[in-house]
Amino acid sequence: MVFDPNRSIGWNLDHRAVEITERIFDGADCYRWRLVFAWLPVKTISGKIAWLRKIYKQRFWVVFTGFHMEPEVEYADLFEILGENYE
């Protein structure tokens, strides 16, 4: 197991066998896709690197097995959002 300094201690301890069970978009400090400017390099949902251009960002809470919640941020361009399959 590799320690991730950007995550909480609880997430690093439970990282061995966690599954994302739910995404909460209506919680505190959550928002759907917003248009922002990427000053620094960010990784999009498809794995591409975006830098120095307009890109969309969303913030939500991820619920893992065992009732553990963590805030999560995703970046995407418009074509990735339109091609995404929502369940």
Secondary structure, DSSP 4 states (H G I P E B T S, - for coil): ----TTS-HHHHHHGGG--EEEEESSSTT-EEEEEEEESS-EEBTTS-EE-SEEEEEEEEEEEETTTEEEEEEEEE-HHHHHT----
